[in-house]
Structures are given as C-alpha cells and as structure tokens.
Amino acid sequence: MRRADELRDAVEAYLGSLVFAPELGRLEKTLRYALDSGGKRVRPVLCLAVAEASGAELEAALPAAAAIELVHTFSLVHDDLPALDDDDERRGRPSAHVAHGEGVALLAGDALLVEAFRLALAYEDPRVARELADATLGMIGGQHRDITGDDGELAEVERLKTGRLFVAAVGLGLLAAGVPDREHGGWRAFGEELGLLFQVVDDILDGDGFAERLGEEGARELADGAAKGARAVLGGLAADTSVLEELVEGLAVRTS
C-alpha cells in the first residue's frame, strides 16, 4: 500500500500527463492554470487509496481519480466567478477569471467538466460515468441551494455540495477495483463521514457555514463526531485501511 503522499505524487504526475482535446487550442493554458493551483488532491487520493485497499492496481484507478479532480476543479473555477462567490484569489494567486478573463474561465470550467467525462467513459463499465454524473449533479444542486439562500437544512446542502464528490471518489475507487455493489455500503458510509469532516473543518477555518451556525465549539464537536464515525466504519472493513486512516487524521487536524 502506498502512503497518501505517494498517491498524491501519482495524481500530480498523471494530471501533468493528460492530453486534452486539440480543439481547445490556447484554452488549454487556462485549464492547466486551474489544475496547477496547488490543491491537496484529497478526492483523487481518496479514490486511489480505496482502489488499492480493494485490490486494484494504481494504474487502473488513475483515470477515475483524475476525473474526480477535474470535476472539483471545474466547480472551483465557476464558483470563483463574479456571478457566484466573486473570489479574486484561489490558494494565494489570482483566480482563473482574474488571470485569464471571465469568459475564458467560464469556458475552461466547461472544458474541465467534459474532459472529466472523457476520462470516465474510457472505462468499459458505464457505472463509472454514471457515478461521476450523479455526484456532479448533486454538487450543482447543493451549490444552487447555497447561492439562492435555500440553506435552512445546512447539513443537506453540504452533503450535496461537498459530500457527494467524496462519496463518488470512494465509489469510483470501488468500481475501478471491480468491487461488487453489494459490498459498497460500508465504504460509501466512510465517504459520507469523511466529506462531512472535511466541510466542517473547512468551515471552522473560514468562520462560516457550520461554525457560524453552531459556533466554533459546536462545529468542533460535529467534526470530532465525523472523524470518530469515519474511524468506526474503517474498523469494520475487511481491508488494509491504513492510508484511509491517515487521511482521516490529516483532515481532522488540518489548519489550512
């Protein structure tokens, strides 16, 4: 089993080697700019860790892992636009629309999403693309509820906006490993807990969302509960989950 940092290196190398559609022309520069923004690659690493724990070779899961990261990056490019969150910076440098223009950033986000599905459709199993599509639609639905103020049920909004991609990362890893559907339950429950943990800690760091709604102490209790739940689920899985445990610990104590 590779460690999380080794899986992250594999993701970076694979993303750097991607060949985008030649029709995109100079737009590829903006896609690369968005992808090279220094993210932690939590979702693709999660996908690879699940796949390896389930007995798959790394190479079998890399396209799926890259696809989930392209979808995530598409969402960030669009979220930063003035029409949505209107953020001029992303991870310490100008957002894609600031660096390349709003229209170009919009098209780059569209292209990232389509390229993600090109990767998913490379698998013979149609469930890979379906998993990615369902998660992406859930994420978009959650984002719509967020920007329109339909966030009375904050837990449901975040389950859609953030959690669905975490569960999909797990699901894609399982599909890449050929794990039968009947054995997905525990793994997917882990993805739910991990997605909640990620979002709550993110809110604590930013002072919004769950932290604003529950207070920092209440949000920290929720995060601790999600971490505990994730560990409990892993304890019941018949696999080497050491790398996944490493992910839980890293997210629980992250400070940025």
Secondary structure per residue as TSV (DSSP state, phi and psi in degrees):
chain	resnum	aa	ss	phi	psi
A	1	M	-	360.0	128.9
A	2	R	-	-79.6	149.2
A	3	R	-	-75.3	165.5
A	4	A	H	-59.4	-40.0
A	5	D	H	-67.7	-32.1
A	6	E	H	-69.3	-38.8
A	7	L	H	-65.7	-38.3
A	8	R	H	-62.9	-41.6
A	9	D	H	-62.2	-39.1
A	10	A	H	-65.1	-38.9
A	11	V	H	-62.9	-47.3
A	12	E	H	-59.5	-44.2
A	13	A	H	-64.1	-41.9
A	14	Y	H	-67.0	-44.5
A	15	L	H	-60.4	-39.4
A	16	G	H	-66.8	-23.1
A	17	S	H	-93.7	-4.3
A	18	L	-	-60.5	138.4
A	19	V	-	-106.7	112.2
A	20	F	-	-84.9	164.4
A	21	A	-	-57.4	130.8
A	22	P	G	-62.5	-23.3
A	23	E	G	-62.9	-20.8
A	24	L	G	-70.1	-23.4
A	25	G	G	55.0	-131.4
A	26	R	G	-71.2	-10.9
A	27	L	G	-62.3	-24.5
A	28	E	H	-55.8	-32.2
A	29	K	H	-58.3	-39.1
A	30	T	H	-73.8	-35.9
A	31	L	H	-60.4	-45.3
A	32	R	H	-64.1	-39.7
A	33	Y	H	-59.2	-45.7
A	34	A	H	-66.8	-41.2
A	35	L	H	-71.0	-28.0
A	36	D	T	-94.1	30.0
A	37	S	S	-87.1	6.5
A	38	G	-	84.0	26.6
A	39	G	-	-69.3	166.2
A	40	K	-	-81.1	-11.2
A	41	R	-	58.9	37.6
A	42	V	H	-60.9	-45.2
A	43	R	H	-66.6	-48.8
A	44	P	H	-66.5	-34.1
A	45	V	H	-64.4	-40.9
A	46	L	H	-59.7	-45.1
A	47	C	H	-58.5	-47.5
A	48	L	H	-66.6	-39.0
A	49	A	H	-65.4	-40.7
A	50	V	H	-65.2	-43.5
A	51	A	H	-61.0	-46.4
A	52	E	H	-66.0	-40.1
A	53	A	H	-63.6	-25.5
A	54	S	T	-93.5	4.6
A	55	G	T	98.9	7.8
A	56	A	-	-85.7	153.7
A	57	E	-	-75.9	146.7
A	58	L	H	-54.5	-43.8
A	59	E	H	-61.0	-30.0
A	60	A	H	-69.3	-27.9
A	61	A	H	-100.4	-11.6
A	62	L	H	-60.8	-42.5
A	63	P	H	-60.4	-40.3
A	64	A	H	-65.8	-41.7
A	65	A	H	-63.7	-41.8
A	66	A	H	-65.9	-37.8
A	67	A	H	-60.9	-43.1
A	68	I	H	-66.6	-33.7
A	69	E	H	-72.3	-35.5
A	70	L	H	-65.5	-39.2
A	71	V	H	-63.9	-44.8
A	72	H	H	-60.4	-42.9
A	73	T	H	-66.7	-40.6
A	74	F	H	-54.4	-44.5
A	75	S	H	-65.1	-36.5
A	76	L	H	-68.3	-43.3
A	77	V	H	-58.9	-44.8
A	78	H	H	-73.7	-38.7
A	79	D	H	-60.3	-33.6
A	80	D	T	-74.5	-15.8
A	81	L	S	-61.7	151.0
A	82	P	T	-54.7	-30.6
A	83	A	T	-71.4	-17.0
A	84	L	T	-114.3	-100.9
A	85	D	T	-85.4	-18.0
A	86	D	-	55.0	55.0
A	87	D	-	-102.2	125.0
A	88	D	S	-84.8	-14.9
A	89	E	E	-127.3	147.9
A	90	R	E	-138.9	113.5
A	91	R	T	55.1	45.5
A	92	G	T	82.1	8.9
A	93	R	E	-142.8	166.4
A	94	P	E	-56.8	137.9
A	95	S	-	-61.1	162.7
A	96	A	H	-57.7	-38.9
A	97	H	H	-73.0	-26.0
A	98	V	H	-75.1	-41.8
A	99	A	H	-75.5	-32.4
A	100	H	H	-125.3	-5.5
A	101	G	-	101.2	148.9
A	102	E	H	-64.1	-45.8
A	103	G	H	-62.8	-42.0
A	104	V	H	-65.9	-41.2
A	105	A	H	-64.2	-40.2
A	106	L	H	-59.9	-46.2
A	107	L	H	-66.9	-37.1
A	108	A	H	-63.3	-41.2
A	109	G	H	-61.6	-44.3
A	110	D	H	-57.7	-44.9
A	111	A	H	-65.5	-39.9
A	112	L	H	-60.0	-41.2
A	113	L	H	-64.6	-44.7
A	114	V	H	-67.5	-40.1
A	115	E	H	-62.2	-34.3
A	116	A	H	-60.5	-41.8
A	117	F	H	-75.6	-26.1
A	118	R	H	-61.6	-41.2
A	119	L	H	-65.4	-44.6
A	120	A	H	-64.3	-36.5
A	121	L	T	-76.0	-6.2
A	122	A	T	-71.8	-17.5
A	123	Y	S	-82.1	143.1
A	124	E	S	-67.5	-31.0
A	125	D	-	-77.0	114.6
A	126	P	T	-66.4	-15.0
A	127	R	H	-67.0	-22.1
A	128	V	H	-64.3	-51.7
A	129	A	H	-65.4	-36.8
A	130	R	H	-65.5	-40.4
A	131	E	H	-59.4	-45.2
A	132	L	H	-66.7	-40.9
A	133	A	H	-64.1	-46.6
A	134	D	H	-61.3	-42.2
A	135	A	H	-66.9	-40.3
A	136	T	H	-65.3	-42.2
A	137	L	H	-63.6	-39.7
A	138	G	H	-62.6	-43.2
A	139	M	H	-60.9	-44.2
A	140	I	H	-65.2	-40.8
A	141	G	H	-61.8	-40.6
A	142	G	H	-65.7	-40.1
A	143	Q	H	-64.7	-38.9
A	144	H	H	-62.2	-44.3
A	145	R	H	-62.3	-35.7
A	146	D	H	-66.5	-50.1
A	147	I	H	-76.3	-17.8
A	148	T	T	-96.8	2.8
A	149	G	T	79.1	12.0
A	150	D	-	-87.6	60.0
A	151	D	-	-120.4	29.4
A	152	G	S	-60.1	-38.1
A	153	E	S	-98.1	78.5
A	154	L	H	-59.6	-38.4
A	155	A	H	-60.6	-38.5
A	156	E	H	-70.9	-39.4
A	157	V	H	-59.6	-46.6
A	158	E	H	-72.6	-29.6
A	159	R	I	-62.2	-37.6
A	160	L	I	-77.1	-52.2
A	161	K	I	-67.3	-38.1
A	162	T	I	-113.9	-47.3
A	163	G	I	-63.2	-33.6
A	164	R	H	-63.5	-36.3
A	165	L	H	-71.4	-31.5
A	166	F	H	-66.7	-45.0
A	167	V	H	-64.7	-38.7
A	168	A	H	-65.0	-36.9
A	169	A	H	-59.6	-41.7
A	170	V	H	-64.8	-48.1
A	171	G	H	-60.9	-40.8
A	172	L	H	-64.9	-38.5
A	173	G	H	-62.6	-40.2
A	174	L	H	-66.7	-41.9
A	175	L	H	-67.0	-39.3
A	176	A	H	-63.1	-29.4
A	177	A	T	-89.7	-3.6
A	178	G	T	72.3	27.3
A	179	V	-	-74.2	128.6
A	180	P	-	-60.7	148.2
A	181	D	G	-55.0	-35.9
A	182	R	G	-64.5	-15.5
A	183	E	G	-102.5	9.1
A	184	H	-	-82.9	-21.0
A	185	G	H	-51.7	-55.4
A	186	G	H	-63.8	-40.4
A	187	W	H	-61.6	-44.7
A	188	R	H	-68.2	-34.4
A	189	A	H	-61.8	-37.4
A	190	F	H	-62.1	-43.4
A	191	G	H	-59.7	-38.8
A	192	E	H	-61.5	-47.1
A	193	E	H	-65.9	-40.0
A	194	L	H	-67.8	-39.7
A	195	G	H	-63.1	-41.0
A	196	L	H	-64.2	-44.6
A	197	L	H	-57.7	-47.4
A	198	F	H	-58.7	-47.0
A	199	Q	H	-67.9	-42.1
A	200	V	H	-65.3	-44.0
A	201	V	H	-63.3	-39.5
A	202	D	H	-59.1	-43.5
A	203	D	H	-66.3	-37.5
A	204	I	H	-62.5	-42.5
A	205	L	H	-66.9	-34.3
A	206	D	H	-93.2	-14.0
A	207	G	T	73.1	26.7
A	208	D	-	-133.1	-168.4
A	209	G	T	56.8	-124.3
A	210	F	H	-62.0	-35.9
A	211	A	H	-65.6	-39.7
A	212	E	H	-70.9	-37.3
A	213	R	H	-78.6	-39.3
A	214	L	H	-105.3	-10.7
A	215	G	H	83.3	157.0
A	216	E	H	-62.1	-39.5
A	217	E	H	-65.7	-43.7
A	218	G	H	-64.3	-39.2
A	219	A	H	-66.6	-39.0
A	220	R	H	-64.6	-37.8
A	221	E	H	-63.7	-39.9
A	222	L	H	-64.7	-42.3
A	223	A	H	-63.4	-43.4
A	224	D	H	-62.2	-38.2
A	225	G	H	-66.0	-39.4
A	226	A	H	-66.3	-41.0
A	227	A	H	-63.0	-42.5
A	228	K	H	-63.8	-42.3
A	229	G	H	-63.4	-40.9
A	230	A	H	-62.6	-43.6
A	231	R	H	-64.2	-39.2
A	232	A	H	-64.2	-41.9
A	233	V	H	-63.7	-44.8
A	234	L	H	-60.2	-36.6
A	235	G	H	-63.2	-21.5
A	236	G	T	-96.7	1.6
A	237	L	S	-93.4	136.3
A	238	A	S	-86.9	70.2
A	239	A	S	-161.5	165.5
A	240	D	-	-79.8	103.5
A	241	T	-	-106.6	23.4
A	242	S	H	-61.2	-38.6
A	243	V	H	-69.8	-37.0
A	244	L	H	-67.1	-36.6
A	245	E	H	-63.7	-37.1
A	246	E	H	-62.2	-39.5
A	247	L	H	-64.4	-43.0
A	248	V	H	-58.6	-49.3
A	249	E	H	-62.7	-40.4
A	250	G	H	-64.6	-40.7
A	251	L	H	-71.9	-34.3
A	252	A	H	-66.5	-29.1
A	253	V	T	-113.1	8.1
A	254	R	-	-65.6	149.8
A	255	T	-	-122.6	6.0
A	256	S	-	-153.9	360.0
